């Protein structure tokens, strides 16, 4: 009998096992963490200097080249937004 291997995408639960400072997430995970849709993420990149910056995942400089974000930076940005809410209250 031959064993089958299934490649599974990491989920938020499995990512927690790793150091968030060294985990690169894709835009779908960034969207889930921030609550922003893809267009809003790219708008924040233009308008908000505090928003996490993308990490190139290839040497390509062309539009549409793959990028990711560092999990720890996304989490820190969300924590900062929460802290700002508490200060404003």
N, C-alpha and C positions, 0 to 999 in steps of 0.2 A: 504494500500500500504506500502510495506516495503522499507525503505531507504537502499541503498547500500553504503557500505563504501569501498573506494578505498585507498589503502596504496601507497603513492607515494614516491619515493626516493627524498631526498633533492637535489636541483640543485644549481648551483652557485648563482642564483638569490635569492633563499630562504635562503641559508647559510649566506648571507650578513646581515640578520636580527639578527644574533647572534654574541656574542663576539668571534672573531677569535681565541683568546687565549684558548678558551674552546671547540672549535669545532674540532672533530677528523674526518679526511677525509680518504678515502681508496685510494688505489694505482691508480685507474682510475682518480680520481680527482687530485692527485699529478702529474700524467702524464700530464693532461691537463694544470695544472698551470706551470709546469717546461718545458714542451715541450719534455720531455724525455720519451722513451719507457720503459716498465717494466725492461728489462735486463740492460739498462743504469742506471736506478734508483738504482738497486742493485750493480752495478759497482761503482757508486758514493758513496754509503754507505761504500764500502771498501776503496776507494781511496781519498775521499774528506772529511776531518774532519769538514768542514763547512756545509756540506749537512745535512738537517734535519734528526734527528734520529727517527726511528719508535717507536711507543708506543704499547706494547703488549695488545691485546684485550681479552686475556684469560690467565689462569695460566699455560697453556701448554708450555713446552720448546722445543717441537718437531719441526722439520723442517716443514714449511708450516702452522704453527700456525698463526691465524689471527693477523694482525697488522694494525695500522693506523698511521697517521701523524697529527700533530697539524697544523691547517690551518695558524695561525699567523706565525709559524716558516717557513713554505713553502713560504708564501708571503714575509717574511723578506729576505729569501735566494735569491729570484728573484730580490728584490730591490737591494740587495748587488751586484748581477751580473750586473745589469744595471749601478750601480754606478761605478763598476770597468771598464765598457766599457767607461764611460765618462771620467775617469781618464786617461785611456790609449790613448784616442783620442788626 
